[in-house]
Amino acid sequence: MMSISSFDELIRVARQQPEPQRLLFVFTTVELPTDCTPEERARFEAGKGGALTPLMCVDKTPEELGTFSDLLEESRQVLQEWAIVFVAALSGKNGRAPRTEDAEAPLNRMVESIKTGSIGMFIPFDAHGQPVLFGPH
């Protein structure tokens, strides 16, 4: 897994791939589960922990994407608030980019993975476009 240090780098790398890419975005919020312990509540109030809840999915080709602030502005038209956006790439074949229809099943799998906490294969960014590092729980 390559390390991506910024959203702009992600777009640049996606554009350099041998096959055309479609980038998949899942916007999430961090919530406190209703069955949380007092310790979990205290950690959450200190800005740690919580459960990731997917809010919205978007797919775009690297060519359809501008800067992170463009993506942020577009997302804010639908979602007032989100905490972390997870990104994955879907590779095309024979010089053809995947279509939106092709992205539907992988996006659904991403949403399910995020709900179960399996996020290692996605690149997370915060609402400022900074990569997010998840430490041990």
N, CA, C and O of each residue as an XYZ file, in Angstrom:
548
protein
N       0.855     -1.188      0.000
C       0.000      0.000      0.000
C       0.894      1.243      0.000
O       1.733      1.412      0.885
N       0.712      2.089     -0.975
C       1.537      3.297     -1.031
C       1.045      4.309      0.000
O      -0.131      4.330      0.362
N       1.961      5.137      0.458
C       1.513      6.152      1.406
C       1.227      7.437      0.635
O       2.064      7.933     -0.119
N       0.048      7.949      0.840
C      -0.411      9.164      0.165
C      -0.401     10.276      1.199
O      -1.021     10.156      2.255
N       0.305     11.358      0.896
C       0.459     12.402      1.911
C      -0.541     13.543      1.742
O      -0.662     14.392      2.626
N      -1.262     13.572      0.614
C      -2.244     14.637      0.432
C      -3.278     14.211     -0.602
O      -3.067     13.265     -1.361
N      -4.391     14.923     -0.616
C      -5.445     14.649     -1.582
C      -4.938     14.904     -3.001
O      -5.226     14.136     -3.919
N      -4.182     15.988     -3.171
C      -3.651     16.310     -4.504
C      -2.735     15.202     -5.015
O      -2.738     14.877     -6.202
N      -1.951     14.626     -4.100
C      -1.070     13.524     -4.485
C      -1.905     12.311     -4.913
O      -1.563     11.625     -5.877
N      -2.986     12.056     -4.200
C      -3.883     10.957     -4.557
C      -4.392     11.125     -5.993
O      -4.377     10.172     -6.773
N      -4.835     12.319     -6.337
C      -5.350     12.583     -7.687
C      -4.231     12.394     -8.707
O      -4.436     11.783     -9.756
N      -3.053     12.918     -8.397
C      -1.925     12.807     -9.325
C      -1.568     11.341     -9.567
O      -1.368     10.932    -10.710
N      -1.488     10.554     -8.502
C      -1.157      9.133     -8.615
C      -2.241      8.404     -9.422
O      -1.930      7.565    -10.268
N      -3.507      8.726     -9.157
C      -4.610      8.081     -9.882
C      -4.521      8.368    -11.384
O      -4.796      7.497    -12.209
N      -4.137      9.593    -11.722
C      -4.024      9.960    -13.144
C      -2.846      9.283    -13.822
O      -2.824      9.167    -15.048
N      -1.856      8.830    -13.041
C      -0.647      8.220    -13.616
C      -0.765      6.705    -13.785
O       0.137      6.078    -14.341
N      -1.859      6.110    -13.315
C      -1.984      4.656    -13.390
C      -2.093      4.209    -14.855
O      -2.598      4.949    -15.699
N      -1.611      2.985    -15.150
C      -1.666      2.507    -16.538
C      -3.097      2.379    -17.070
O      -3.336      2.615    -18.254
N      -4.035      2.013    -16.219
C      -5.443      1.930    -16.639
C      -6.208      3.097    -16.025
O      -5.889      3.527    -14.917
N      -7.220      3.620    -16.735
C      -8.018      4.721    -16.180
C      -8.694      4.290    -14.875
O      -9.101      3.139    -14.723
N      -8.802      5.222    -13.954
C      -9.336      4.942    -12.623
C     -10.687      5.632    -12.418
O     -11.008      6.618    -13.081
N     -11.466      5.088    -11.486
C     -12.627      5.782    -10.948
C     -12.413      5.770     -9.446
O     -12.208      4.712     -8.850
N     -12.462      6.955     -8.829
C     -12.245      7.039     -7.389
C     -13.584      6.949     -6.662
O     -14.575      7.558     -7.063
N     -13.581      6.173     -5.586
C     -14.788      5.932     -4.799
C     -14.628      6.641     -3.463
O     -13.614      6.484     -2.783
N     -15.632      7.420     -3.096
C     -15.600      8.192     -1.853
C     -16.773      7.787     -0.976
O     -17.911      7.730     -1.441
N     -16.497      7.506      0.291
C     -17.556      7.283      1.278
C     -17.346      8.305      2.390
O     -16.350      8.263      3.111
N     -18.302      9.223      2.515
C     -18.258     10.256      3.550
C     -18.887      9.690      4.813
O     -19.958      9.084      4.766
N     -18.216      9.889      5.944
C     -18.697      9.316      7.202
C     -18.735     10.374      8.300
O     -18.126     11.439      8.200
N     -19.467     10.038      9.335
C     -19.431     10.824     10.560
C     -18.992      9.880     11.671
O     -19.046      8.659     11.517
N     -18.563     10.444     12.777
C     -18.163      9.632     13.926
C     -19.218      9.835     14.997
O     -19.489     10.956     15.427
N     -19.803      8.729     15.415
C     -20.886      8.795     16.409
C     -20.543      7.918     17.602
O     -19.715      7.010     17.528
N     -21.202      8.222     18.683
C     -21.051      7.405     19.877
C     -22.141      6.340     19.847
O     -23.324      6.673     19.766
N     -21.763      5.062     19.911
C     -22.790      4.016     19.923
C     -23.702      4.169     21.141
O     -23.254      4.588     22.209
N     -24.978      3.829     20.976
C     -25.943      3.988     22.071
C     -25.625      3.072     23.246
O     -25.969      3.385     24.386
N     -24.963      1.934     22.977
C     -24.661      0.991     24.062
C     -23.251      1.193     24.620
O     -22.632      0.248     25.110
N     -22.745      2.433     24.545
C     -21.363      2.687     24.962
C     -21.215      2.658     26.484
O     -22.175      2.850     27.230
N     -19.977      2.411     26.914
C     -19.656      2.425     28.346
C     -19.317      3.867     28.749
O     -19.052      4.694     27.876
N     -19.320      4.181     30.032
C     -18.904      5.522     30.473
C     -17.473      5.865     30.009
O     -17.186      7.015     29.676
N     -16.577      4.852     29.991
C     -15.201      5.086     29.531
C     -15.200      5.477     28.054
O     -14.499      6.406     27.653
N     -15.992      4.760     27.242
C     -16.074      5.081     25.813
C     -16.640      6.488     25.613
O     -16.177      7.231     24.747
N     -17.635      6.845     26.409
C     -18.219      8.192     26.300
C     -17.159      9.254     26.627
O     -17.060     10.266     25.933
N     -16.378      9.026     27.671
C     -15.348      9.987     28.062
C     -14.292     10.129     26.955
O     -13.865     11.237     26.627
N     -13.879      8.987     26.387
C     -12.904      9.031     25.281
C     -13.471      9.793     24.090
O     -12.783     10.607     23.474
N     -14.746      9.517     23.773
C     -15.382     10.170     22.624
C     -15.443     11.677     22.834
O     -15.171     12.453     21.918
N     -15.802     12.086     24.055
C     -15.889     13.516     24.361
C     -14.515     14.175     24.324
O     -14.407     15.391     24.168
N     -13.462     13.363     24.470
C     -12.097     13.880     24.371
C     -11.592     13.834     22.922
O     -10.427     14.124     22.652
N     -12.491     13.462     21.990
C     -12.104     13.445     20.578
C     -11.484     12.147     20.112
O     -10.850     12.111     19.057
N     -11.654     11.068     20.883
C     -11.097      9.766     20.498
C     -12.216      8.743     20.454
O     -13.222      8.860     21.155
N     -12.016      7.724     19.605
C     -12.971      6.629     19.557
C     -14.252      7.009     18.835
O     -14.293      7.982     18.082
N     -15.292      6.230     19.074
C     -16.561      6.428     18.381
C     -16.685      5.459     17.224
O     -15.724      4.777     16.867
N     -17.863      5.401     16.644
C     -18.145      4.498     15.532
C     -18.312      5.301     14.250
O     -18.956      6.350     14.245
N     -17.732      4.806     13.173
C     -17.859      5.466     11.874
C     -19.196      5.108     11.249
O     -19.539      3.930     11.143
N     -19.945      6.106     10.840
C     -21.241      5.883     10.194
C     -21.210      6.473      8.790
O     -21.101      7.689      8.637
N     -21.305      5.619      7.750
C     -21.329      6.138      6.381
C     -22.573      6.990      6.135
O     -23.678      6.621      6.533
N     -22.382      8.130      5.477
C     -23.475      9.063      5.199
C     -23.801      9.161      3.714
O     -24.968      9.262      3.335
N     -22.755      9.130      2.863
C     -22.967      9.381      1.441
C     -21.819      8.760      0.648
O     -20.678      8.735      1.109
N     -22.133      8.258     -0.550
C     -21.136      7.702     -1.456
C     -21.089      8.532     -2.726
O     -22.115      9.015     -3.205
N     -19.885      8.694     -3.269
C     -19.698      9.429     -4.517
C     -18.623      8.697     -5.316
O     -17.673      8.164     -4.743
N     -18.777      8.672     -6.642
C     -17.691      8.143     -7.466
C     -17.386      9.151     -8.569
O     -18.287      9.763     -9.143
N     -16.087      9.309     -8.850
C     -15.646     10.276     -9.858
C     -14.366      9.773    -10.514
O     -13.589      9.041     -9.900
N     -14.155     10.170    -11.756
C     -12.862      9.902    -12.371
C     -11.908     10.988    -11.883
O     -12.352     12.065    -11.485
N     -10.601     10.718    -11.908
C      -9.644     11.757    -11.484
C      -9.815     13.039    -12.307
O      -9.585     14.139    -11.806
N     -10.216     12.889    -13.560
C     -10.407     14.058    -14.423
C     -11.610     14.904    -13.995
O     -11.650     16.106    -14.254
N     -12.585     14.273    -13.341
C     -13.771     15.002    -12.867
C     -13.506     15.727    -11.556
O     -14.305     16.556    -11.120
N     -12.370     15.407    -10.929
C     -12.050     16.000     -9.635
C     -11.126     17.185     -9.800
O     -10.195     17.162    -10.605
N     -11.394     18.212     -9.033
C     -10.468     19.335     -8.987
C      -9.635     19.207     -7.734
O      -8.954     18.203     -7.527
N      -9.689     20.215     -6.909
C      -8.954     20.214     -5.654
C      -9.821     19.616     -4.557
O     -10.998     19.327     -4.768
N      -9.233     19.438     -3.399
C     -10.008     18.942     -2.268
C     -11.107     19.935     -1.907
O     -12.211     19.534     -1.537
N     -10.809     21.232     -2.012
C     -11.840     22.219     -1.647
C     -13.041     22.138     -2.599
O     -14.163     22.435     -2.189
N     -12.827     21.743     -3.861
C     -13.958     21.521     -4.783
C     -14.827     20.367     -4.284
O     -16.054     20.459     -4.262
N     -14.161     19.271     -3.883
C     -14.891     18.104     -3.377
C     -15.626     18.475     -2.092
O     -16.774     18.079     -1.895
N     -14.967     19.231     -1.223
C     -15.566     19.663      0.036
C     -16.817     20.504     -0.228
O     -17.866     20.290      0.379
N     -16.684     21.458     -1.139
C     -17.809     22.336     -1.465
C     -18.984     21.527     -2.014
O     -20.135     21.745     -1.636
N     -18.673     20.588     -2.916
C     -19.726     19.748     -3.500
C     -20.395     18.893     -2.421
O     -21.618     18.748     -2.411
N     -19.591     18.325     -1.511
C     -20.159     17.474     -0.463
C     -21.040     18.285      0.481
O     -22.061     17.790      0.959
N     -20.650     19.531      0.749
C     -21.409     20.380      1.673
C     -22.782     20.772      1.114
O     -23.667     21.173      1.870
N     -22.958     20.656     -0.201
C     -24.284     20.932     -0.768
C     -25.280     19.850     -0.366
O     -26.488     20.084     -0.343
N     -24.759     18.654     -0.046
C     -25.617     17.537      0.339
C     -25.539     17.271      1.839
O     -26.559     17.056      2.495
N     -24.326     17.289      2.371
C     -24.093     16.988      3.783
C     -23.576     18.228      4.482
O     -22.581     18.816      4.056
N     -24.239     18.626      5.544
C     -23.733     19.779      6.300
C     -22.413     19.423      6.974
O     -21.450     20.187      6.923
N     -22.384     18.274      7.595
C     -21.219     17.878      8.382
C     -20.812     16.460      8.062
O     -21.660     15.575      7.947
N     -19.537     16.243      7.918
C     -18.974     14.893      7.882
C     -17.588     14.973      8.496
O     -16.989     16.047      8.557
N     -17.075     13.830      8.953
C     -15.803     13.830      9.684
C     -14.650     13.294      8.838
O     -13.585     13.908      8.766
N     -14.870     12.151      8.202
C     -13.803     11.483      7.451
C     -14.376     10.975      6.134
O     -15.470     10.413      6.095
N     -13.626     11.179      5.062
C     -13.998     10.596      3.773
C     -12.965      9.514      3.462
O     -11.759      9.750      3.516
N     -13.465      8.326      3.138
C     -12.594      7.211      2.762
C     -12.567      7.124      1.242
O     -13.596      7.262      0.581
N     -11.374      6.892      0.697
C     -11.206      6.860     -0.749
C     -10.601      5.528     -1.161
O      -9.685      5.017     -0.516
N     -11.127      4.978     -2.242
C     -10.542      3.789     -2.867
C     -10.557      4.020     -4.369
O     -11.313      4.849     -4.877
N      -9.714      3.277     -5.070
C      -9.655      3.414     -6.525
C     -10.141      2.132     -7.175
O      -9.853      1.031     -6.705
N     -10.872      2.290     -8.248
C     -11.368      1.181     -9.054
C     -10.683      1.311    -10.406
O     -10.790      2.341    -11.073
N      -9.982      0.261    -10.802
C      -9.193      0.313    -12.035
C     -10.022     -0.117    -13.235
O     -10.837     -1.036    -13.145
N      -9.806      0.551    -14.350
C     -10.479      0.181    -15.590
C      -9.754     -0.950    -16.295
O      -8.783     -1.503    -15.779
N     -10.243     -1.289    -17.495
C      -9.623     -2.342    -18.304
C      -9.524     -1.873    -19.743
O     -10.402     -1.178    -20.253
N      -8.444     -2.266    -20.378
C      -8.240     -1.984    -21.808
C      -8.417     -0.505    -22.140
O      -9.006     -0.156    -23.163
N      -7.904      0.356    -21.271
C      -7.954      1.782    -21.553
C      -9.297      2.447    -21.305
O      -9.465      3.630    -21.602
N     -10.264      1.696    -20.757
C     -11.586      2.279    -20.474
C     -11.787      2.409    -18.980
O     -11.562      1.462    -18.227
N     -12.216      3.597    -18.553
C     -12.463      3.827    -17.131
C     -13.733      3.084    -16.709
O     -14.654      2.919    -17.510
N     -13.780      2.641    -15.462
C     -15.023      2.052    -14.949
C     -16.135      3.096    -14.993
O     -15.886      4.289    -14.819
N     -17.368      2.635    -15.229
C     -18.515      3.555    -15.248
C     -19.101      3.637    -13.840
O     -18.753      2.847    -12.963
N     -19.989      4.600    -13.642
C     -20.662      4.742    -12.350
C     -21.358      3.432    -11.967
O     -21.341      3.034    -10.802
N     -21.970      2.765    -12.949
C     -22.656      1.484    -12.653
C     -21.655      0.467    -12.109
O     -21.980     -0.323    -11.223
N     -20.423      0.494    -12.652
C     -19.395     -0.449    -12.198
C     -18.980     -0.158    -10.758
O     -18.498     -1.046    -10.055
N     -19.167      1.087    -10.322
C     -18.724      1.501     -8.988
C     -19.736      1.138     -7.906
O     -19.407      1.145     -6.720
N     -20.961      0.822     -8.309
C     -22.022      0.623     -7.318
C     -21.714     -0.500     -6.325
O     -21.798     -0.296     -5.114
N     -21.360     -1.681     -6.832
C     -21.075     -2.816     -5.935
C     -19.843     -2.553     -5.067
O     -19.896     -2.802     -3.863
N     -18.716     -2.051     -5.641
C     -17.568     -1.744     -4.770
C     -17.888     -0.688     -3.713
O     -17.400     -0.784     -2.587
N     -18.697      0.314     -4.051
C     -19.084      1.321     -3.054
C     -19.892      0.675     -1.934
O     -19.683      0.977     -0.759
N     -20.812     -0.211     -2.297
C     -21.605     -0.910     -1.271
C     -20.701     -1.737     -0.365
O     -20.906     -1.784      0.848
N     -19.686     -2.397     -0.962
C     -18.740     -3.186     -0.154
C     -17.939     -2.262      0.765
O     -17.675     -2.609      1.916
N     -17.549     -1.085      0.257
C     -16.823     -0.116      1.092
C     -17.661      0.277      2.301
O     -17.171      0.288      3.430
N     -18.930      0.601      2.057
C     -19.831      1.012      3.143
C     -19.904     -0.090      4.192
O     -19.804      0.185      5.388
N     -20.082     -1.350      3.750
C     -20.173     -2.466      4.703
C     -18.867     -2.630      5.469
O     -18.886     -2.878      6.675
N     -17.728     -2.493      4.783
C     -16.425     -2.618      5.448
C     -16.257     -1.542      6.507
O     -15.797     -1.820      7.614
N     -16.630     -0.314      6.169
C     -16.487      0.799      7.121
C     -17.367      0.557      8.340
O     -16.956      0.813      9.472
N     -18.590      0.058      8.102
C     -19.497     -0.222      9.230
C     -18.902     -1.255     10.177
O     -19.137     -1.191     11.384
N     -18.131     -2.210      9.645
C     -17.547     -3.243     10.501
C     -16.155     -2.865     10.991
O     -15.520     -3.626     11.720
N     -15.678     -1.674     10.583
C     -14.376     -1.222     11.052
C     -13.201     -1.709     10.225
O     -12.049     -1.493     10.603
N     -13.475     -2.373      9.083
C     -12.383     -2.833      8.202
C     -12.041     -1.715      7.234
O     -12.599     -1.634      6.139
N     -11.113     -0.846      7.649
C     -10.842      0.355      6.851
C      -9.421      0.407      6.322
O      -9.025      1.392      5.698
N      -8.647     -0.653      6.567
C      -7.232     -0.651      6.211
C      -6.938     -0.473      4.735
O      -5.862      0.014      4.385
N      -7.853     -0.850      3.858
C      -7.566     -0.768      2.424
C      -8.008      0.549      1.802
O      -7.862      0.741      0.595
N      -8.542      1.450      2.601
C      -9.009      2.742      2.086
C      -8.088      3.861      2.576
O      -7.407      3.716      3.591
N      -8.075      4.969      1.851
C      -7.285      6.128      2.258
C      -8.236      7.135      2.893
O      -9.107      7.677      2.212
N      -8.076      7.397      4.211
C      -8.964      8.342      4.893
C      -8.417      9.768      4.899
O      -7.223      9.985      5.105
N      -9.304     10.734      4.670
C      -8.962     12.150      4.777
C      -9.965     12.824      5.702
O     -11.138     12.452      5.739
N      -9.490     13.825      6.451
C     -10.415     14.599      7.267
C     -11.020     15.722      6.418
O     -10.723     15.841      5.230
N     -11.855     16.529      7.031
C     -12.573     17.583      6.299
C     -11.655     18.726      5.857
O     -12.101     19.665      5.197
N     -10.370     18.643      6.223
C      -9.394     19.645      5.769
C      -8.518     19.081      4.662
O      -7.595     19.744      4.189
N      -8.818     17.832      4.243
C      -8.035     17.222      3.171
C      -6.733     16.593      3.661
O      -5.870     16.249      2.854
N      -6.585     16.441      4.979
C      -5.384     15.835      5.545
C      -5.594     14.341      5.727
O      -6.665     13.924      6.168
N      -4.588     13.518      5.395
C      -4.709     12.072      5.642
C      -4.896     11.822      7.130
O      -4.319     12.520      7.965
N      -5.703     10.825      7.455
C      -5.987     10.473      8.853
C      -5.263      9.175      9.176
O      -5.331      8.210      8.415
N      -4.579      9.160     10.292
C      -3.938      7.929     10.770
C      -4.752      7.390     11.935
O      -4.999      8.095     12.913
N      -5.161      6.145     11.822
C      -5.922      5.522     12.911
C      -4.948      4.741     13.768
O      -4.233      3.867     13.278
N      -4.925      5.063     15.053
C      -4.056      4.352     15.978
C      -4.792      3.168     16.562
O      -5.947      2.915     16.222
N      -4.123      2.442     17.441
C      -4.799      1.318     18.104
C      -5.936      1.836     18.974
O      -5.865      2.941     19.511
N      -6.982      1.032     19.107
C      -8.165      1.448     19.878
C      -7.877      1.448     21.351
O      -8.755      1.771     22.152
